[in-house]
Amino acid sequence: MKIVRFEDIEAWKKARELTKIIYEVTSQGKLATDFSLRDQLRRASTSIMANIAEGFERDGNKEFRQFLATAKGSVGEVKALLYVALDAGLASSEQVNRLMTLSEETSRILGGFLRYLKDSDKKGIKFK
């Protein structure tokens, strides 16, 4: 499948799914009342999507890879914050496990895409 728009990128689709569920989970229960953690989780997940999109719109694979690496870092932030939510009793283990699974899938897809772009650069292939 050819990627024409950032919406075609599998990592972006997975990040969108993760963000949607984070918004659902943080809109209910105890997590909804911890405004700081709620907002930080939302910002971190939104950052994944935004960095993939912004990087795609930039010129060249090198700059795109930098944005993808930042997105991957935001996945790590989401995971760390999920541990905080779990340890503080603000989210159930079921909620956290579901979000961790989505986070790990997103990270794996991003990692594969980063490797692909790096290999493409070595072969002189331009992405867009």
PyRosetta script that sets phi, psi and omega in degrees:
from pyrosetta import init, pose_from_sequence

init()
pose = pose_from_sequence("MKIVRFEDIEAWKKARELTKIIYEVTSQGKLATDFSLRDQLRRASTSIMANIAEGFERDGNKEFRQFLATAKGSVGEVKALLYVALDAGLASSEQVNRLMTLSEETSRILGGFLRYLKDSDKKGIKFK")
pose.set_psi(1, 131.9)
pose.set_omega(1, 179.6)
pose.set_phi(2, -83.5)
pose.set_psi(2, 138.5)
pose.set_omega(2, 178.7)
pose.set_phi(3, -96.6)
pose.set_psi(3, 114.2)
pose.set_omega(3, -178.9)
pose.set_phi(4, -108.2)
pose.set_psi(4, -34.0)
pose.set_omega(4, -179.1)
pose.set_phi(5, -127.8)
pose.set_psi(5, 157.2)
pose.set_omega(5, 179.6)
pose.set_phi(6, -61.3)
pose.set_psi(6, -26.3)
pose.set_omega(6, 178.9)
pose.set_phi(7, -65.8)
pose.set_psi(7, -15.0)
pose.set_omega(7, 178.4)
pose.set_phi(8, -83.4)
pose.set_psi(8, -12.5)
pose.set_omega(8, -174.7)
pose.set_phi(9, -78.3)
pose.set_psi(9, 124.0)
pose.set_omega(9, -177.8)
pose.set_phi(10, -57.3)
pose.set_psi(10, -40.4)
pose.set_omega(10, 179.9)
pose.set_phi(11, -62.8)
pose.set_psi(11, -37.7)
pose.set_omega(11, 178.5)
pose.set_phi(12, -67.0)
pose.set_psi(12, -40.9)
pose.set_omega(12, 178.7)
pose.set_phi(13, -62.0)
pose.set_psi(13, -43.0)
pose.set_omega(13, -179.7)
pose.set_phi(14, -67.9)
pose.set_psi(14, -39.4)
pose.set_omega(14, 177.9)
pose.set_phi(15, -64.8)
pose.set_psi(15, -36.1)
pose.set_omega(15, 177.5)
pose.set_phi(16, -64.5)
pose.set_psi(16, -43.1)
pose.set_omega(16, 177.6)
pose.set_phi(17, -61.7)
pose.set_psi(17, -44.8)
pose.set_omega(17, 178.1)
pose.set_phi(18, -59.7)
pose.set_psi(18, -46.3)
pose.set_omega(18, -178.8)
pose.set_phi(19, -63.0)
pose.set_psi(19, -42.1)
pose.set_omega(19, 179.6)
pose.set_phi(20, -58.9)
pose.set_psi(20, -45.8)
pose.set_omega(20, -177.8)
pose.set_phi(21, -71.4)
pose.set_psi(21, -35.3)
pose.set_omega(21, 176.1)
pose.set_phi(22, -61.6)
pose.set_psi(22, -41.9)
pose.set_omega(22, 177.1)
pose.set_phi(23, -62.7)
pose.set_psi(23, -39.8)
pose.set_omega(23, 178.2)
pose.set_phi(24, -63.1)
pose.set_psi(24, -49.7)
pose.set_omega(24, -177.0)
pose.set_phi(25, -64.9)
pose.set_psi(25, -38.9)
pose.set_omega(25, -177.2)
pose.set_phi(26, -81.5)
pose.set_psi(26, -1.5)
pose.set_omega(26, 178.3)
pose.set_phi(27, -95.4)
pose.set_psi(27, -0.4)
pose.set_omega(27, -176.1)
pose.set_phi(28, -136.9)
pose.set_psi(28, 160.6)
pose.set_omega(28, 174.6)
pose.set_phi(29, 65.6)
pose.set_psi(29, -158.9)
pose.set_omega(29, -176.0)
pose.set_phi(30, -64.7)
pose.set_psi(30, -33.6)
pose.set_omega(30, -178.3)
pose.set_phi(31, -63.3)
pose.set_psi(31, -29.4)
pose.set_omega(31, 179.2)
pose.set_phi(32, -66.8)
pose.set_psi(32, -22.9)
pose.set_omega(32, -177.1)
pose.set_phi(33, -94.1)
pose.set_psi(33, -12.8)
pose.set_omega(33, 175.4)
pose.set_phi(34, -92.1)
pose.set_psi(34, 85.8)
pose.set_omega(34, -170.4)
pose.set_phi(35, -59.7)
pose.set_psi(35, -38.9)
pose.set_omega(35, -178.2)
pose.set_phi(36, -64.8)
pose.set_psi(36, -51.7)
pose.set_omega(36, -179.6)
pose.set_phi(37, -66.2)
pose.set_psi(37, -42.7)
pose.set_omega(37, 178.3)
pose.set_phi(38, -56.1)
pose.set_psi(38, -50.8)
pose.set_omega(38, -177.4)
pose.set_phi(39, -66.5)
pose.set_psi(39, -37.9)
pose.set_omega(39, 179.7)
pose.set_phi(40, -66.6)
pose.set_psi(40, -40.3)
pose.set_omega(40, 175.9)
pose.set_phi(41, -62.1)
pose.set_psi(41, -43.9)
pose.set_omega(41, 179.8)
pose.set_phi(42, -64.7)
pose.set_psi(42, -44.0)
pose.set_omega(42, 179.9)
pose.set_phi(43, -63.6)
pose.set_psi(43, -42.1)
pose.set_omega(43, -178.4)
pose.set_phi(44, -65.1)
pose.set_psi(44, -43.5)
pose.set_omega(44, -179.6)
pose.set_phi(45, -69.2)
pose.set_psi(45, -39.1)
pose.set_omega(45, 177.5)
pose.set_phi(46, -64.5)
pose.set_psi(46, -34.2)
pose.set_omega(46, 178.8)
pose.set_phi(47, -61.5)
pose.set_psi(47, -34.3)
pose.set_omega(47, 178.3)
pose.set_phi(48, -60.4)
pose.set_psi(48, -53.2)
pose.set_omega(48, 180.0)
pose.set_phi(49, -60.8)
pose.set_psi(49, -46.1)
pose.set_omega(49, -175.3)
pose.set_phi(50, -64.8)
pose.set_psi(50, -40.3)
pose.set_omega(50, -179.4)
pose.set_phi(51, -69.3)
pose.set_psi(51, -36.2)
pose.set_omega(51, 176.2)
pose.set_phi(52, -63.7)
pose.set_psi(52, -46.7)
pose.set_omega(52, -179.4)
pose.set_phi(53, -64.3)
pose.set_psi(53, -47.5)
pose.set_omega(53, -178.7)
pose.set_phi(54, -63.6)
pose.set_psi(54, -43.0)
pose.set_omega(54, 178.9)
pose.set_phi(55, -62.0)
pose.set_psi(55, -38.9)
pose.set_omega(55, 178.9)
pose.set_phi(56, -61.2)
pose.set_psi(56, -37.2)
pose.set_omega(56, -177.2)
pose.set_phi(57, -78.6)
pose.set_psi(57, -9.7)
pose.set_omega(57, 178.2)
pose.set_phi(58, -80.0)
pose.set_psi(58, 172.7)
pose.set_omega(58, -179.5)
pose.set_phi(59, -94.1)
pose.set_psi(59, 122.8)
pose.set_omega(59, 170.4)
pose.set_phi(60, 91.6)
pose.set_psi(60, 153.2)
pose.set_omega(60, -178.2)
pose.set_phi(61, -66.0)
pose.set_psi(61, -36.9)
pose.set_omega(61, -175.8)
pose.set_phi(62, -61.4)
pose.set_psi(62, -48.0)
pose.set_omega(62, 179.7)
pose.set_phi(63, -66.6)
pose.set_psi(63, -39.3)
pose.set_omega(63, 177.6)
pose.set_phi(64, -60.1)
pose.set_psi(64, -43.4)
pose.set_omega(64, 179.3)
pose.set_phi(65, -60.9)
pose.set_psi(65, -37.0)
pose.set_omega(65, 178.5)
pose.set_phi(66, -62.1)
pose.set_psi(66, -42.5)
pose.set_omega(66, 179.3)
pose.set_phi(67, -69.0)
pose.set_psi(67, -37.4)
pose.set_omega(67, 176.7)
pose.set_phi(68, -65.0)
pose.set_psi(68, -38.2)
pose.set_omega(68, 177.5)
pose.set_phi(69, -64.2)
pose.set_psi(69, -39.3)
pose.set_omega(69, 176.7)
pose.set_phi(70, -64.5)
pose.set_psi(70, -41.7)
pose.set_omega(70, 177.7)
pose.set_phi(71, -60.5)
pose.set_psi(71, -42.5)
pose.set_omega(71, 179.4)
pose.set_phi(72, -63.3)
pose.set_psi(72, -37.7)
pose.set_omega(72, 175.7)
pose.set_phi(73, -63.1)
pose.set_psi(73, -37.5)
pose.set_omega(73, 177.9)
pose.set_phi(74, -66.3)
pose.set_psi(74, -30.5)
pose.set_omega(74, 174.2)
pose.set_phi(75, -61.8)
pose.set_psi(75, -43.2)
pose.set_omega(75, 177.2)
pose.set_phi(76, -60.3)
pose.set_psi(76, -39.5)
pose.set_omega(76, 177.7)
pose.set_phi(77, -63.0)
pose.set_psi(77, -44.5)
pose.set_omega(77, 177.9)
pose.set_phi(78, -57.5)
pose.set_psi(78, -47.0)
pose.set_omega(78, -178.9)
pose.set_phi(79, -60.9)
pose.set_psi(79, -44.2)
pose.set_omega(79, 179.5)
pose.set_phi(80, -62.1)
pose.set_psi(80, -41.9)
pose.set_omega(80, 179.8)
pose.set_phi(81, -67.6)
pose.set_psi(81, -32.2)
pose.set_omega(81, 176.4)
pose.set_phi(82, -64.4)
pose.set_psi(82, -36.3)
pose.set_omega(82, 175.4)
pose.set_phi(83, -64.0)
pose.set_psi(83, -39.2)
pose.set_omega(83, 177.4)
pose.set_phi(84, -61.1)
pose.set_psi(84, -46.7)
pose.set_omega(84, -179.5)
pose.set_phi(85, -61.0)
pose.set_psi(85, -41.4)
pose.set_omega(85, 179.4)
pose.set_phi(86, -66.8)
pose.set_psi(86, -49.9)
pose.set_omega(86, -177.0)
pose.set_phi(87, -64.4)
pose.set_psi(87, -30.5)
pose.set_omega(87, 179.8)
pose.set_phi(88, -85.9)
pose.set_psi(88, -1.1)
pose.set_omega(88, 179.8)
pose.set_phi(89, 73.6)
pose.set_psi(89, 23.2)
pose.set_omega(89, -178.1)
pose.set_phi(90, -93.4)
pose.set_psi(90, -14.5)
pose.set_omega(90, 178.2)
pose.set_phi(91, -141.2)
pose.set_psi(91, 149.0)
pose.set_omega(91, -179.8)
pose.set_phi(92, -78.3)
pose.set_psi(92, 159.6)
pose.set_omega(92, 177.9)
pose.set_phi(93, -63.0)
pose.set_psi(93, -32.2)
pose.set_omega(93, 177.4)
pose.set_phi(94, -64.2)
pose.set_psi(94, -45.5)
pose.set_omega(94, 178.3)
pose.set_phi(95, -61.6)
pose.set_psi(95, -47.3)
pose.set_omega(95, -177.8)
pose.set_phi(96, -64.6)
pose.set_psi(96, -42.7)
pose.set_omega(96, 179.3)
pose.set_phi(97, -61.5)
pose.set_psi(97, -42.3)
pose.set_omega(97, 178.2)
pose.set_phi(98, -61.2)
pose.set_psi(98, -45.3)
pose.set_omega(98, -179.3)
pose.set_phi(99, -70.6)
pose.set_psi(99, -36.0)
pose.set_omega(99, 176.7)
pose.set_phi(100, -63.2)
pose.set_psi(100, -42.8)
pose.set_omega(100, 178.9)
pose.set_phi(101, -60.4)
pose.set_psi(101, -46.7)
pose.set_omega(101, 177.6)
pose.set_phi(102, -63.2)
pose.set_psi(102, -39.4)
pose.set_omega(102, 178.7)
pose.set_phi(103, -63.3)
pose.set_psi(103, -45.3)
pose.set_omega(103, -179.5)
pose.set_phi(104, -65.6)
pose.set_psi(104, -37.6)
pose.set_omega(104, 176.2)
pose.set_phi(105, -63.5)
pose.set_psi(105, -43.6)
pose.set_omega(105, 179.1)
pose.set_phi(106, -61.3)
pose.set_psi(106, -45.2)
pose.set_omega(106, -179.9)
pose.set_phi(107, -62.4)
pose.set_psi(107, -42.5)
pose.set_omega(107, 179.1)
pose.set_phi(108, -62.5)
pose.set_psi(108, -44.7)
pose.set_omega(108, 180.0)
pose.set_phi(109, -63.9)
pose.set_psi(109, -43.8)
pose.set_omega(109, 178.0)
pose.set_phi(110, -60.8)
pose.set_psi(110, -43.5)
pose.set_omega(110, 179.7)
pose.set_phi(111, -61.0)
pose.set_psi(111, -43.3)
pose.set_omega(111, 177.8)
pose.set_phi(112, -64.4)
pose.set_psi(112, -40.6)
pose.set_omega(112, 179.4)
pose.set_phi(113, -66.1)
pose.set_psi(113, -40.0)
pose.set_omega(113, 176.9)
pose.set_phi(114, -61.2)
pose.set_psi(114, -44.4)
pose.set_omega(114, 178.2)
pose.set_phi(115, -62.6)
pose.set_psi(115, -41.8)
pose.set_omega(115, 178.7)
pose.set_phi(116, -59.4)
pose.set_psi(116, -46.8)
pose.set_omega(116, -178.8)
pose.set_phi(117, -65.6)
pose.set_psi(117, -38.8)
pose.set_omega(117, 178.5)
pose.set_phi(118, -63.6)
pose.set_psi(118, -44.3)
pose.set_omega(118, 178.0)
pose.set_phi(119, -65.1)
pose.set_psi(119, -37.1)
pose.set_omega(119, 178.4)
pose.set_phi(120, -62.1)
pose.set_psi(120, -39.9)
pose.set_omega(120, 178.4)
pose.set_phi(121, -62.9)
pose.set_psi(121, -40.2)
pose.set_omega(121, -179.8)
pose.set_phi(122, -63.4)
pose.set_psi(122, -30.6)
pose.set_omega(122, -178.1)
pose.set_phi(123, -92.7)
pose.set_psi(123, -1.2)
pose.set_omega(123, 179.3)
pose.set_phi(124, 77.2)
pose.set_psi(124, 19.3)
pose.set_omega(124, 179.7)
pose.set_phi(125, -89.0)
pose.set_psi(125, 128.2)
pose.set_omega(125, 175.5)
pose.set_phi(126, -90.1)
pose.set_psi(126, 137.2)
pose.set_omega(126, -173.4)
pose.set_phi(127, -70.7)
pose.set_psi(127, -51.5)
pose.set_omega(127, -174.2)
pose.set_phi(128, -98.0)
pose.dump_pdb("model.pdb")
